[in-house]
Amino acid sequence: MGVQSLTSLLENHRRIYRDVQFRRSRLVVDGCNLLYLLYFSSGLDQNHGGEYAAFEVLIEKFIKALRDCGIVPHVVLDGGSDYTDKKLQTKMLRAVSRIKKAHRAAEGNSQEGILPQLVGLVFKQTLARLEVPVAQCYWEADQEIAALAREWRCPVLSNDSDFYIFDLPAGLLPISDFKWEAVEQSGSQSYIPCKSYNTSSFCIFFDIQRQLLPAFAALAGNDYVKLQKMTSPINWAQFAPEGKGVETTGRLEGLLCWLKAFQRPQEALEAALGLMGDLSRKTKEEVLKGLYLGMKEYQLPPSSLKRFFIHGTAPPLPAVEQKVTDLVPDWIRLPLTQARLTADILDVLLLRRMSLSYPVDHADMPSAHLTSRPLRQVMYGLMLGDQPEVEERDRDGLELRFIPVRPAITDATQQLTLSSLDQAEPSQRLLVLLGALGVTEDSLSCLPSQLRLPVAATCYWLQRAQPPPDQEVVKALLLGLSTGDALRHTAALQIQRHRQKLDAVVNHALNQWQSCLKVSIQLNQLLGLPLPEPHIARLYEGTLVHQLILGMRSGGKQRHFVKRDRSGVKQYQTMQAVVHQFHTREAPAPAPSETQERTAAPQHNPLDDLTAILQQLFLPDEDAELEASSSVRVEEDLDLNHLVSVKSRYRAKERKNRCKNPELARKQECRGWDLL
């Protein structure tokens, strides 16, 4: 939601705000708004795959500042799309805008306000670890946030202009004026200096009745009211006081002056119709319906989240339409509200739709989400069975496309139904996940639990990525996954993110990997976590991986990197062996958009026998001397002059075989077996 130019209007009239020392209070936080403001205002990377570790630290500092001041935050997140689709046009326009911004960012390495793909997951994981109360709504969160704040008589923290319209007893604290990084002391108590807004101050300043605020928002035009589509727009600026006809806010100044003459919203709306010229009866009815719909968004129902925050009970689904409760199983409500399931599930169940994100990527590249589509098809199959297609909204070049995608029924999923999925045997749910990713439980058993899902997603990505990633990309990715402390290594390499030139092919490959990991995590969540959910902020740092690739390609060695993290040597080696094992296999033949996805039985490849050799070479004992020699081998492996530091007799044998059979050598290179 949002009222156009309202924030700018209030910036021109700062006297409406009052200074407060905020402390010892509940606070209802607009979670999605906070996420965007925290990430973008901190200058964190947008173009190189994200700085998740740094973002995690930022969230920790924010929550600590609140708690130091006795502030108890309750974070509320947006859910799925409204099942009535009343905001569909606005969302489509924003999607097209984001696609173009993502391309501009990729082409010129500019900051265009594009969130990296896993930021939302990092946000949720960090709040859960810090034990911050979080609720994810079924639909858009604004009304729920305002209703909860009204009942608790506490302020809302947000920059969304709609909260200037809601009648909130304790008002609004705009995030942009919330000085949480500058906590101050008053006696023995700490407080956060900030600005507070209240509708009564606004109405006194502009001399209008408080009950007219929803009519003001509707006539000004919000995300639900598009008067220009139905009538000729009213020139509200003509009513502005002398000297107030500023281009950006003069329209609102004029509308507020015009509203002074009215006491009730109905009078104002009917008078507004008279300013629109001669309209047919049908058009008048449409305009009034749209205006009343826009006003209705500011009427607050009883809070459905209050009981959840106090007792942990999930709110009921809206009973407006029977299909809502018929299509969404009861067991899903609690994990959805706890933000342990992605809200996209509701879009799939109720609208047969999936709106995908648009990471920074060059328009000449295909969508990064094509690689992960078969995983989503398995999700659709679990949710919908063999019902008709799901419409995926993805980019094609710079265009927004609606692509019908069939749900996939695999051998592992055909006996499962969504209504009882939570009761399925853990072994059966694990089989579904591993089958979708094309790996086996035995192959992952040598890995730490936190790395099993990321490595499985990496194996899946390597079999399907188009174009296949370069060896440096895979090495840097595995090395980044093995560190466990991205912040320290990023500082050690003195990464200057904004000066890194964006390599379009590398960036596209890593975008595909992030998409595969994200969908793997979502499928894992839907299946009740048969594999442990990885800690994203400790797992992957986009700027770090990009810098490692750059260093490798410039002929440098990463020995200083390895020496700083001897504990990661074994993890690197183990992941290398697992990834090699599955990367030597052919990817499943059927195209995901044409054929239902079925788990292909792994075929034996003579090159798989090299796995045993790799394991012997790269899995040392605990003995310190062997560990030291192991580190040397990893350092050599990270030198571009050596693909794999195996013993010389194996390299000689490989060269001899290549000379005898060049066709075999070519096929091996195409399969990418010697990537590692």
Secondary structure, DSSP 8 states (H G I E B T S, - for coil): ---TTHHHHHHT-GGGSEEEEE-SEEEEEEHHHHHHHHHHHTT--SSSS--HHHHHHHHHHHHHHHHHTTEEEEEEE--S--TT-TTHHHHHHHHHHHHHHHHHHHHH--------TTHHHHHHHHHHHTT--EEE-SS-SHHHHHHHHHHHT--EEE--GGGGTS--TT-EEEGGG--GGG-EEETTEEEEEEEEB-HHHHHHHHT--GGGHHHHHHHH--TT--HHHHS----GGGGS-TT---TTTHHHHHHHHHHTT-SSHHHHHHHHHHTT-S--HHHHHHHHHHHHHHHHTT-----SSHHHHHH--------SSHHHHHHS-GGGHHHHHTTSS-THHHIIIIISEEE----S--TTS--GGGTTHHHHHHHHHHHHTT-S-EEEEEEETTEEEEEEE-----TTTTT--GGGGGGS-HHHHHHHHHHHHT--HHHHTTS-HHHHHHHHHHHHHHHH-SS---HHHHHHHHHHHHHS-HHHHHHHTT--GGGS---HHHHHHHHHHHHHHHHHHHHHHHTT-SS----HHHH--HHHHHHHHHHHHTT---HHHHHTTTHHHHHHHHHHHHHHHHHTS---SS-TTTS----------GGGGHHHHHHHHH---S-HHHHHHHHHHHHHHTSTT-S----HHHHHHHHHHHHH-HHHHHHHHHHTGGG-
